[in-house]
Amino acid sequence: MRKSIAQATDNMASLGARKPKLTTVLIRRRFVRRSEPAPGEFSDRSLPPPSLRPPSTRIMSPRGAALRFYLTALFEAQTSAARADSHPVSKRPLRGTHDDTGWDDLLASPSQDTSGNVYMTVAAKKRRQLHATLDRLHQEELVALPNIDAGSNKYEAFELMDEGGRRDQGPNDVYRLPKADDKAAFGLPVSFFTQGWVHCLEDTELAFVLMIASLGALTDEVKIEGRERLLRYGLGRDAYEAHIMLNRLGLLDVRPDPSRYADGKIQGYSGPSDAHLHSFKLLPDGFEKPAYRAVLTAIGEALDQADDA
């Protein structure tokens, strides 16, 4: 993905240049956190079903692009000329041209040309992925498709919908740019987008960053109880383990409870408890590094340590 990531990152940086004073991209907390705990008996071995999770974890996928594309669309909207509390309408074409950056130019992809019985170019594969992504976001009411009856043009001029996504009580509202003092929103550094992190992190890592950022970890250390993580954020134990890689990447400061030994065991352990939680703090300066190079370095170091062990 090196070339694709480099191109998409350069294009994102060009978007950021439209608003050079913008330092933080705001995301409403309802995208990542349920207002009420998911009803029912759930555990890390039996997670709440997708319907009982917040939008950010409903659209997670090992191979899909829905989560990172929606985040990209929020970034694109907030670097536009639209005013706070207005509904930004993007004229960006789905497919880029020689004169315009398209939505497909903002999406990094591992696709490569294929030959044989069926030949398909990278551009065609990216369009197919983008269509599938928009279908998924439309299903969750995170985007609207005003031209849904227009055949092959059904995805053009899609519109952002509110981060809360699908509602039980009725249709979702259109997306409006958050005000700078919006108490219902939290921020991610602009460099999260302009340095390529949105393209390079796995969905579980993206979801963990969103969870910790929503708890205020850009400024303070935070802890997250297992029940809160599971029932409000929809993240299981496997996703929680994303903090190990994020720490290795220099994006997250992790401080174990002082009662934990170096091997992770707890002094005086008497059974499962949230009493000995790690504390976390995002490191904004870490996002200033080019993501692709940092990820390659971190993976190399992890493999070297595994070989030494």
Sine and cosine of phi, psi and omega as CSV:
sin_phi,cos_phi,sin_psi,cos_psi,sin_omega,cos_omega
0.00,0.00,0.05,1.00,-0.14,-0.99
-0.80,0.60,-0.79,0.61,-0.06,-1.00
-0.91,0.42,-0.69,0.72,-0.02,-1.00
-0.90,0.44,-0.67,0.74,0.02,-1.00
-0.90,0.43,-0.67,0.74,-0.01,-1.00
-0.88,0.47,-0.69,0.73,0.00,-1.00
-0.92,0.39,-0.72,0.69,-0.01,-1.00
-0.90,0.44,-0.63,0.78,0.01,-1.00
-0.91,0.41,-0.67,0.74,0.06,-1.00
-0.87,0.49,-0.65,0.76,0.01,-1.00
-0.92,0.39,-0.60,0.80,0.05,-1.00
-0.92,0.40,-0.63,0.77,0.03,-1.00
-0.88,0.47,-0.59,0.81,0.05,-1.00
-0.90,0.43,-0.60,0.80,0.08,-1.00
-0.90,0.43,-0.70,0.71,0.00,-1.00
-0.87,0.49,-0.53,0.85,-0.01,-1.00
-0.92,0.38,-0.29,0.96,0.03,-1.00
-0.93,0.37,-0.44,0.90,0.02,-1.00
-0.73,-0.69,0.97,0.24,-0.11,-0.99
-0.89,0.46,-0.36,0.93,-0.01,-1.00
-1.00,0.07,-0.13,0.99,0.02,-1.00
-0.96,0.26,0.85,-0.52,-0.01,-1.00
-0.92,-0.39,-0.33,0.94,-0.09,-1.00
-0.69,-0.72,0.71,-0.71,0.11,-0.99
-0.99,-0.14,0.83,-0.56,-0.08,-1.00
-1.00,-0.04,0.67,-0.74,0.00,-1.00
-0.75,-0.67,0.77,-0.64,-0.01,-1.00
-0.95,0.32,0.66,-0.75,-0.14,-0.99
-0.88,0.48,-0.43,0.90,-0.03,-1.00
-0.92,0.39,-0.25,0.97,0.08,-1.00
-0.93,0.36,-0.51,0.86,-0.12,-0.99
-0.90,-0.43,-0.18,0.98,-0.13,-0.99
-0.65,-0.76,0.76,-0.65,0.11,-0.99
-0.95,0.32,0.59,-0.81,0.03,-1.00
-0.94,0.34,-0.47,0.88,0.05,-1.00
-0.80,-0.60,0.52,-0.85,0.04,-1.00
-0.86,0.51,0.54,-0.84,0.06,-1.00
-0.86,0.51,0.77,-0.64,-0.01,-1.00
-0.96,0.26,0.68,-0.74,0.02,-1.00
0.81,-0.58,0.06,-1.00,0.00,-1.00
-0.98,-0.20,0.95,-0.31,-0.03,-1.00
-0.76,-0.65,0.30,-0.95,0.01,-1.00
-0.47,-0.88,0.02,-1.00,0.05,-1.00
-0.91,0.41,-0.28,0.96,0.08,-1.00
-1.00,-0.06,-0.24,0.97,0.00,-1.00
-0.60,-0.80,1.00,0.09,-0.09,-1.00
-0.95,0.31,0.41,-0.91,0.12,-0.99
-0.84,0.54,0.58,-0.82,0.04,-1.00
-0.90,0.43,0.35,-0.94,-0.03,-1.00
-0.78,0.62,-0.57,0.82,-0.03,-1.00
-0.90,0.43,-0.32,0.95,-0.01,-1.00
-0.95,-0.30,0.32,0.95,0.05,-1.00
-0.93,-0.37,0.32,-0.95,0.07,-1.00
-0.95,0.32,0.28,-0.96,-0.06,-1.00
-0.81,0.59,-0.65,0.76,-0.08,-1.00
-0.86,0.51,-0.61,0.79,-0.01,-1.00
-1.00,-0.02,-0.32,0.95,0.11,-0.99
-0.92,0.40,-0.56,0.83,-0.10,-0.99
-0.99,-0.14,0.12,0.99,0.08,-1.00
-0.90,0.43,0.56,-0.83,0.03,-1.00
-0.33,-0.94,0.66,-0.75,0.00,-1.00
-0.87,0.49,-0.53,0.85,-0.07,-1.00
-0.89,-0.46,-0.26,0.96,-0.04,-1.00
-0.98,0.20,0.12,-0.99,-0.06,-1.00
-0.83,-0.56,0.21,0.98,-0.14,-0.99
-0.88,0.47,-0.70,0.72,-0.06,-1.00
-0.91,0.41,-0.77,0.63,-0.04,-1.00
-0.94,0.34,-0.49,0.87,0.03,-1.00
-0.95,0.32,-0.63,0.77,0.02,-1.00
-0.90,0.43,-0.66,0.75,0.07,-1.00
-0.87,0.49,-0.65,0.76,0.05,-1.00
-0.88,0.48,-0.65,0.76,0.00,-1.00
-0.91,0.41,-0.58,0.81,0.07,-1.00
-0.90,0.43,-0.67,0.74,0.03,-1.00
-0.89,0.45,-0.70,0.71,0.01,-1.00
-0.87,0.50,-0.66,0.75,-0.01,-1.00
-0.91,0.41,-0.65,0.76,-0.08,-1.00
-0.99,0.17,-0.19,0.98,0.12,-0.99
-0.99,-0.14,0.09,1.00,0.04,-1.00
-0.99,0.13,-0.01,-1.00,-0.02,-1.00
-1.00,0.05,0.00,1.00,-0.03,-1.00
-0.91,0.41,0.47,-0.88,-0.03,-1.00
-1.00,-0.01,0.37,-0.93,0.05,-1.00
-0.83,0.55,0.61,-0.79,0.01,-1.00
0.96,0.30,0.12,0.99,0.08,-1.00
-0.98,-0.20,0.31,-0.95,0.03,-1.00
-1.00,-0.07,0.95,-0.31,-0.03,-1.00
-0.96,0.30,0.75,-0.67,0.04,-1.00
-0.91,-0.41,0.93,-0.36,-0.05,-1.00
-1.00,0.06,0.69,-0.72,0.09,-1.00
-0.99,-0.13,0.22,0.98,-0.04,-1.00
-0.92,0.38,0.78,-0.62,0.02,-1.00
-0.95,0.30,0.42,-0.91,0.03,-1.00
-0.91,0.41,-0.66,0.75,-0.02,-1.00
-0.96,-0.27,0.82,-0.57,-0.02,-1.00
-0.93,0.38,0.46,-0.89,0.07,-1.00
-0.85,-0.53,-0.05,-1.00,0.04,-1.00
-0.93,0.37,-0.32,0.95,-0.04,-1.00
-0.97,-0.26,-0.37,0.93,-0.10,-0.99
-0.78,-0.62,0.57,-0.82,0.15,-0.99
-0.99,0.11,0.86,-0.51,0.00,-1.00
-1.00,-0.04,0.17,-0.99,0.06,-1.00
-0.88,0.48,-0.55,0.84,0.02,-1.00
-0.92,0.39,-0.38,0.93,0.04,-1.00
-0.98,0.22,-0.21,0.98,0.01,-1.00
-0.99,-0.15,0.06,1.00,-0.06,-1.00
-0.91,-0.41,0.90,-0.43,0.08,-1.00
-0.98,0.20,0.63,-0.78,-0.09,-1.00
-0.57,-0.82,0.57,-0.82,0.08,-1.00
-0.99,0.12,0.08,1.00,-0.08,-1.00
-0.87,0.49,0.57,-0.82,0.10,-0.99
-0.69,-0.73,0.39,-0.92,0.05,-1.00
-0.83,0.56,0.64,-0.77,0.08,-1.00
-0.84,-0.54,0.56,-0.83,0.03,-1.00
-0.81,-0.59,-0.09,-1.00,-0.05,-1.00
0.92,-0.40,-0.62,-0.79,0.00,-1.00
-0.90,0.44,-0.57,0.82,0.01,-1.00
-0.81,-0.59,0.85,-0.53,0.02,-1.00
-0.99,-0.16,0.75,-0.66,0.03,-1.00
-0.63,-0.78,0.76,-0.65,-0.02,-1.00
-0.99,0.16,0.26,-0.97,0.09,-1.00
-0.85,0.53,-0.69,0.72,-0.02,-1.00
-0.86,0.51,-0.68,0.73,0.00,-1.00
-0.91,0.41,-0.64,0.77,0.02,-1.00
-0.91,0.42,-0.65,0.76,0.00,-1.00
-0.91,0.42,-0.62,0.79,0.04,-1.00
-0.90,0.43,-0.66,0.75,0.03,-1.00
-0.90,0.44,-0.66,0.75,0.05,-1.00
-0.90,0.43,-0.65,0.76,0.00,-1.00
-0.91,0.42,-0.64,0.77,0.05,-1.00
-0.89,0.46,-0.70,0.71,0.02,-1.00
-0.89,0.45,-0.62,0.79,0.02,-1.00
-0.90,0.43,-0.71,0.71,0.00,-1.00
-0.92,0.38,-0.57,0.82,0.10,-0.99
-0.87,0.50,-0.69,0.72,-0.01,-1.00
-0.91,0.42,-0.70,0.71,0.00,-1.00
-0.93,0.38,-0.56,0.83,0.05,-1.00
-0.92,0.40,-0.62,0.79,0.04,-1.00
-0.87,0.50,-0.59,0.81,-0.01,-1.00
-1.00,-0.01,0.09,1.00,-0.01,-1.00
0.86,0.51,0.56,0.83,0.10,-0.99
-1.00,-0.08,-0.28,0.96,0.20,-0.98
-0.68,-0.73,0.40,-0.91,0.13,-0.99
-0.94,-0.35,0.53,-0.85,0.03,-1.00
-0.89,-0.46,1.00,0.07,-0.04,-1.00
-0.86,0.51,-0.42,0.91,-0.05,-1.00
-0.96,-0.27,0.56,0.83,-0.13,-0.99
-0.88,0.48,-0.38,0.92,0.01,-1.00
-0.99,-0.12,0.23,0.97,-0.09,-1.00
-0.99,-0.12,0.42,0.91,0.06,-1.00
0.90,0.44,-0.81,-0.58,-0.06,-1.00
-0.93,0.36,-0.24,0.97,0.01,-1.00
-0.99,-0.14,0.24,0.97,-0.10,-0.99
-0.88,0.48,-0.43,0.90,-0.07,-1.00
-1.00,-0.02,-0.22,0.98,-0.02,-1.00
-0.91,0.42,0.56,-0.83,0.05,-1.00
0.86,0.50,0.55,0.83,0.09,-1.00
-0.88,0.48,0.41,-0.91,-0.05,-1.00
-0.84,-0.55,0.62,-0.78,0.06,-1.00
-0.94,0.33,0.64,-0.77,0.11,-0.99
-0.92,-0.40,0.24,-0.97,-0.06,-1.00
-0.81,0.58,0.57,-0.82,-0.06,-1.00
-0.86,0.51,-0.36,0.93,-0.02,-1.00
-0.93,0.36,-0.34,0.94,0.06,-1.00
0.93,0.37,-0.46,-0.89,-0.10,-0.99
-0.85,0.53,0.72,-0.69,0.00,-1.00
-0.92,-0.39,0.53,-0.85,0.07,-1.00
-0.97,0.24,-0.47,0.88,-0.15,-0.99
-1.00,0.06,-0.28,0.96,-0.06,-1.00
0.22,-0.98,-0.16,-0.99,-0.05,-1.00
-0.94,0.34,0.45,-0.89,0.05,-1.00
-0.97,0.26,0.41,-0.91,0.00,-1.00
-1.00,-0.02,0.25,-0.97,0.05,-1.00
-0.94,0.33,0.38,-0.92,0.03,-1.00
-0.97,0.25,0.69,-0.72,0.10,-1.00
-0.82,-0.57,0.64,-0.77,-0.02,-1.00
-0.88,0.47,0.76,-0.65,-0.01,-1.00
-0.92,0.39,0.50,-0.86,0.15,-0.99
-0.98,0.19,0.42,-0.91,-0.06,-1.00
-0.86,0.51,-0.51,0.86,-0.04,-1.00
-0.98,-0.21,0.35,0.94,-0.02,-1.00
-0.90,0.44,0.92,-0.40,-0.04,-1.00
-0.95,0.30,-0.29,0.96,-0.01,-1.00
-1.00,0.00,0.11,0.99,-0.07,-1.00
-0.86,-0.51,0.40,-0.92,0.11,-0.99
-0.78,-0.63,0.18,-0.98,-0.11,-0.99
-0.86,-0.51,0.47,-0.89,0.22,-0.98
-0.86,-0.50,0.58,-0.81,0.03,-1.00
-0.88,0.48,0.61,-0.79,0.06,-1.00
-0.82,0.57,-0.55,0.83,-0.01,-1.00
-0.89,0.45,-0.34,0.94,0.12,-0.99
-0.82,0.57,-0.55,0.84,0.00,-1.00
-0.99,-0.11,-0.72,0.70,-0.14,-0.99
-0.97,0.24,-0.27,0.96,0.07,-1.00
-0.97,-0.23,0.09,1.00,0.16,-0.99
1.00,-0.01,0.12,0.99,-0.03,-1.00
-0.89,0.45,-0.57,0.82,-0.01,-1.00
-0.89,0.46,-0.41,0.91,0.01,-1.00
-1.00,0.00,-0.46,0.89,-0.20,-0.98
-0.99,-0.14,-0.36,0.93,-0.03,-1.00
-1.00,0.08,0.56,-0.83,0.12,-0.99
-0.93,0.37,0.33,-0.94,-0.01,-1.00
-0.86,0.51,-0.62,0.79,0.02,-1.00
-0.90,0.44,-0.60,0.80,0.02,-1.00
-0.94,0.33,-0.64,0.77,0.08,-1.00
-0.87,0.49,-0.71,0.70,-0.03,-1.00
-0.90,0.43,-0.60,0.80,0.02,-1.00
-0.92,0.40,-0.69,0.72,0.05,-1.00
-0.85,0.52,-0.70,0.71,0.00,-1.00
-0.88,0.47,-0.68,0.74,0.00,-1.00
-0.88,0.47,-0.76,0.65,-0.06,-1.00
-0.93,0.37,-0.63,0.78,0.05,-1.00
-0.89,0.46,-0.63,0.78,-0.02,-1.00
-0.92,0.40,-0.37,0.93,0.03,-1.00
-1.00,0.06,0.03,1.00,0.06,-1.00
1.00,-0.09,0.33,0.94,-0.15,-0.99
-0.99,0.17,0.09,1.00,0.15,-0.99
-0.97,0.23,-0.35,0.94,-0.04,-1.00
-0.86,-0.52,-0.47,0.88,-0.08,-1.00
-0.74,-0.67,0.34,-0.94,0.17,-0.99
-0.96,0.27,0.61,-0.79,0.00,-1.00
-0.71,-0.70,0.37,-0.93,0.12,-0.99
-0.82,-0.57,0.46,-0.89,0.02,-1.00
-0.75,-0.66,0.87,-0.49,0.02,-1.00
-0.95,0.30,0.48,-0.88,-0.04,-1.00
-0.85,0.52,-0.66,0.75,-0.01,-1.00
-0.91,0.42,-0.67,0.74,0.03,-1.00
-0.89,0.45,-0.73,0.69,0.00,-1.00
-0.85,0.53,-0.67,0.74,-0.10,-0.99
-0.98,0.21,-0.77,0.64,-0.18,-0.98
-1.00,0.03,-0.37,0.93,0.03,-1.00
-0.97,-0.25,-0.59,0.81,-0.04,-1.00
-0.98,-0.18,-0.24,0.97,0.05,-1.00
0.94,0.34,0.43,0.90,-0.04,-1.00
-0.95,-0.32,0.79,-0.61,0.03,-1.00
-1.00,0.05,-0.09,-1.00,-0.07,-1.00
-0.90,0.43,-0.61,0.79,-0.01,-1.00
-0.87,0.49,-0.68,0.73,0.03,-1.00
-0.93,0.38,-0.57,0.82,0.03,-1.00
-0.87,0.49,-0.56,0.83,-0.01,-1.00
-0.92,0.39,-0.13,0.99,0.06,-1.00
-0.86,0.51,-0.35,0.94,-0.02,-1.00
-0.89,0.46,-0.40,0.92,-0.02,-1.00
-0.92,0.40,-0.74,0.68,0.00,-1.00
-0.94,0.34,-0.63,0.77,0.00,-1.00
-0.89,0.45,-0.58,0.81,0.09,-1.00
-0.92,0.38,-0.66,0.75,0.02,-1.00
-0.89,0.45,-0.55,0.84,-0.01,-1.00
-0.98,0.19,-0.12,0.99,-0.02,-1.00
0.98,0.22,0.37,0.93,0.02,-1.00
-0.99,-0.15,-0.27,0.96,-0.15,-0.99
-0.61,-0.79,0.77,-0.64,0.13,-0.99
-1.00,-0.03,0.82,-0.57,-0.03,-1.00
-0.89,-0.45,0.83,-0.56,0.01,-1.00
-0.84,-0.55,0.96,-0.29,0.03,-1.00
-0.91,0.41,0.41,-0.91,0.09,-1.00
-0.86,0.51,0.67,-0.74,-0.05,-1.00
-0.85,0.53,-0.36,0.93,-0.02,-1.00
-0.99,0.15,-0.05,1.00,0.04,-1.00
-1.00,0.07,0.65,-0.76,0.11,-0.99
-0.99,0.16,0.15,-0.99,-0.03,-1.00
-0.87,0.49,-0.50,0.86,-0.02,-1.00
-1.00,0.08,0.10,1.00,0.04,-1.00
1.00,-0.07,-0.22,0.98,0.02,-1.00
-0.94,0.33,0.42,-0.91,-0.09,-1.00
-0.95,-0.31,0.75,-0.66,0.03,-1.00
-0.89,0.46,0.79,-0.61,0.02,-1.00
0.93,0.36,0.48,0.88,-0.06,-1.00
-0.86,0.51,0.73,-0.68,-0.02,-1.00
-0.75,-0.67,0.37,0.93,0.02,-1.00
0.79,-0.61,0.19,-0.98,-0.02,-1.00
-0.82,0.57,0.69,-0.73,-0.03,-1.00
-0.29,-0.96,0.43,-0.90,0.11,-0.99
-0.99,-0.11,0.22,0.98,-0.10,-1.00
-0.97,0.24,-0.28,0.96,-0.08,-1.00
-0.84,-0.54,0.88,0.47,-0.09,-1.00
-1.00,0.07,0.52,-0.85,0.22,-0.98
-0.92,0.38,0.46,-0.89,0.20,-0.98
-0.94,-0.35,0.56,-0.83,-0.10,-0.99
-0.79,-0.62,0.52,-0.86,0.15,-0.99
-0.53,-0.85,0.80,-0.60,0.07,-1.00
-0.94,0.34,0.54,-0.84,-0.03,-1.00
-0.93,-0.37,1.00,-0.06,-0.08,-1.00
-0.80,0.59,-0.59,0.81,0.00,-1.00
-0.89,0.45,-0.46,0.89,0.01,-1.00
-0.89,0.45,-0.52,0.86,-0.02,-1.00
-0.97,0.25,-0.17,0.99,0.01,-1.00
-0.97,0.23,-0.23,0.97,0.02,-1.00
-0.99,0.17,0.54,-0.84,0.13,-0.99
-0.87,0.49,0.81,-0.58,-0.16,-0.99
-0.92,0.40,-0.70,0.71,-0.11,-0.99
-0.86,0.51,-0.74,0.67,-0.02,-1.00
-0.90,0.44,-0.64,0.76,-0.02,-1.00
-0.91,0.42,-0.64,0.77,0.00,-1.00
-0.92,0.40,-0.69,0.72,0.03,-1.00
-0.86,0.50,-0.68,0.73,0.00,-1.00
-0.89,0.45,-0.71,0.71,-0.03,-1.00
-0.90,0.43,-0.65,0.76,0.02,-1.00
-0.91,0.41,-0.66,0.75,0.03,-1.00
-0.87,0.49,-0.69,0.73,0.01,-1.00
-0.91,0.42,-0.63,0.77,0.01,-1.00
-0.91,0.42,-0.64,0.77,0.03,-1.00
-0.92,0.38,-0.62,0.78,0.04,-1.00
-0.89,0.45,-0.66,0.75,0.01,-1.00
-0.91,0.41,-0.60,0.80,0.02,-1.00
-0.91,0.42,-0.64,0.76,0.02,-1.00
-0.91,0.41,-0.65,0.76,0.01,-1.00
-0.90,0.43,-0.57,0.82,0.00,-1.00
-0.94,0.34,0.00,0.00,0.00,0.00
